[in-house]
């Protein structure tokens, strides 16, 4: 890849923060990023946005400050924002906090054993929002005690959030203020990591075997569809067919990928059924690398599904045109000795693809411009 | 691209080592408290099983995992269980620890399931459907089965034709004295199921506020816990109820909530646990006295327990909505917290909501998870 097509913006203000999972395009045309500190005990997550016009990173919130959860308390800290940034039409960006950061002084955080520990437990996941109209951050308090919320999706039509807890993997809903919580039960052995709002009618997610779970957004009926995403032959689907990212395409299908899988897939509701299609991975030209997984799905305005292909050689920027059914390789993403990769992506009005680092410290926000 | 110099945000950096104004002594005490917390890893060996691995179709799907009840057939030590999900299966675990699906219970939706083994080597299973009618089903436990390949099992679930209308069975016990099975229902009725005559009839009705647990002493007495934690004894012969002056333990001021999650009869004593305040206790029938053993840990409920042949008691605790219960031992030295119920073979899994617990013939303990998509755990205590 021509290095000119790739830019990166380093989170210099928080150089010890080590990963970034959540990335979402706001209605205000800014890219919102959750910056995590997972590998340092007592670490704190930070909320940023990126002004695509001024090309500037703005620090919005220190999660320990807004939640009031003291990192010196000896409990697991508010160190993570996982796949939980939800843009709302009123220019707010909602999010939930997650836990994988060890309590101060501990070498690691064990989600299962520390859940009920009298001193090292995680206080719980908070729901908060950043209001870009008046630059305010509001915390609604703990919505799930002692557990993190790694996955959150907003259905504005149903006026509720759909979330998943970790480590117990329960699906729950709550209203726009984090109240009226309804526990819909344990839906997966390991927690779902991808959830998509389908026209405010259904919420789709998958369990860790890749079984598609359809939730009626208004009636809250949980339907285990019996439809499974593809998985490699050597596996029974456990943690390989597990839906890793999903996005609703211009053809009203949900495009998705698996956790350890080299295939693009799509599914769509048809009456009470869910139809599934494995698209394979139809490359324009063969690639000289072993594919590990597909990440960071985003559609541009020309029906191109941009995504990152993680391989043993590094990460490639790819795009799949749903009209032609062909995958184009935009090249291996390396710049200044840094490998670029990310788990979630967003595309701005100029067709530029944004994603944030999981692998480089300090973390960078990356931008791939196909038009350069 | 930004060329800003790296700077530290000291106010929001990683954990501050000491609190403002905290003296070194207080800080030392605080840090010591952090390390005086519960054990993380289960003491003993835990094996975790999925119900997916079937040798006989139809397979138990992942959403049909909620285990309703467990019993062990003492003749051969085989564990039997029932699930209550979208489909309701009866299954057993053979000596090689293979899960075998006996079949689907033909009821619309099962809200609960209580099992008991009769003297005729039949497993009787009370299943309540969506219309709140309870049907009594049976399964022949002496059905031929070999755990040698090719694996084959031809057992079936049969209907007895007996129905308890508009009521749900919440407890079942086999009484060796008259060889009948007794069912306790949600409306407080006690039904006698005469196995030899294949008839079922109501013999008593309890006053409201009773606990959903029942046990028998093998001499014609059934034991229940009434409202306020009053232990009571029903003689099935003359059908007279005798109330004890002793009560199930509870915290001060919460006597009106006192109830027992489970009671079992062992050698002249009733052992029990409470679903609120998490007390373990025994009741000596002859002296009419209750002995409170105390609380195993900071969880609110003791969900279940078993009494080993050597008198040691193993139990599971949890708190509603908190998940990941703990295992405990009550022995000569009092309570011992044995940690989370964490299994790593053949599957990795944690017991989120421990529910049922039975002891096998060799002292091994089976624990079910009462959460959706639960798993079955096999625990070998540390020797």
Contacts between the chains, C-beta under 8 A, distances in Angstrom:
chain1	res1	chain2	res2	distance
A	7	B	1	6.4
A	8	B	1	6.7
A	9	B	1	6.2
A	9	B	2	5.8
A	10	B	1	7.6
A	10	B	2	6.1
A	12	B	2	6.1
A	12	B	4	4.5
A	12	B	5	7.3
A	12	B	6	5.5
A	12	B	7	7.4
A	13	B	4	7.5
A	13	B	7	7.1
A	13	B	9	6.6
A	14	B	9	6.7
A	15	B	6	5.0
A	15	B	8	7.8
A	16	B	13	7.0
A	16	B	14	6.7
A	37	B	14	6.9
A	40	B	14	4.7
A	41	B	14	6.8
A	41	B	15	6.3
A	42	B	14	4.5
A	42	B	15	2.1
A	42	B	16	7.7
A	43	B	14	5.2
A	43	B	15	7.7
A	44	B	12	5.7
A	44	B	13	7.8
A	44	B	14	7.3
A	46	B	12	7.8
A	56	B	2	7.8
A	57	B	2	6.8
A	62	B	9	7.8
A	62	B	12	4.5
A	64	B	12	6.3
A	65	B	12	6.6
A	71	B	14	7.0
A	71	B	15	4.4
A	71	B	16	6.7
A	72	B	15	5.2
A	72	B	16	4.1
A	72	B	17	7.1
A	72	B	18	7.3
A	72	B	19	5.9
A	74	B	30	6.9
A	74	B	31	7.7
A	74	B	33	8.0
A	74	B	34	4.8
A	77	B	15	6.7
A	103	B	15	7.7
A	103	B	34	7.4
A	104	B	14	7.2
A	104	B	15	2.9
A	104	B	16	7.7
A	104	B	17	7.3
A	105	B	15	7.3
A	105	B	31	7.4
A	105	B	34	7.5
A	110	B	40	6.1
A	112	B	324	5.9
A	112	B	340	5.9
A	112	B	342	6.4
A	112	B	350	4.8
A	113	B	38	8.0
A	113	B	40	3.4
A	113	B	41	7.0
A	113	B	324	8.0
A	113	B	339	7.3
A	113	B	340	5.4
A	113	B	342	7.5
A	114	B	40	7.4
A	115	B	322	7.4
A	115	B	323	6.6
A	115	B	324	4.8
A	116	B	38	6.9
A	116	B	299	7.3
A	116	B	319	7.5
A	116	B	322	6.1
A	116	B	323	7.7
A	116	B	324	5.4
A	116	B	326	6.9
A	116	B	340	7.8
A	117	B	37	4.7
A	117	B	38	5.6
A	117	B	40	7.6
A	118	B	37	5.1
A	118	B	38	6.5
A	118	B	298	6.2
A	119	B	33	6.1
A	119	B	34	4.7
A	119	B	36	7.9
A	119	B	37	4.9
A	120	B	34	6.7
A	120	B	37	6.1
A	145	B	321	7.6
A	145	B	322	7.6
A	146	B	322	6.3
A	147	B	323	7.9
A	167	B	324	7.8
A	167	B	350	7.4
A	168	B	323	4.6
A	168	B	324	7.4
A	168	B	352	5.5
A	168	B	371	7.5
A	183	B	321	7.8
A	185	B	371	7.5
A	185	B	372	4.2
A	186	B	352	6.9
A	186	B	371	4.7
A	186	B	372	4.1
A	186	B	373	5.4
A	186	B	374	7.9
A	187	B	372	7.1
A	187	B	373	7.5
A	188	B	373	7.3
A	189	B	62	7.8
A	189	B	349	7.0
A	189	B	373	6.5
A	207	B	62	6.8
A	207	B	373	7.9
A	209	B	62	6.7
A	211	B	62	7.0
A	224	B	61	7.5
A	224	B	62	7.4
A	224	B	63	4.4
A	224	B	86	7.6
A	226	B	61	7.8
A	362	B	6	7.6
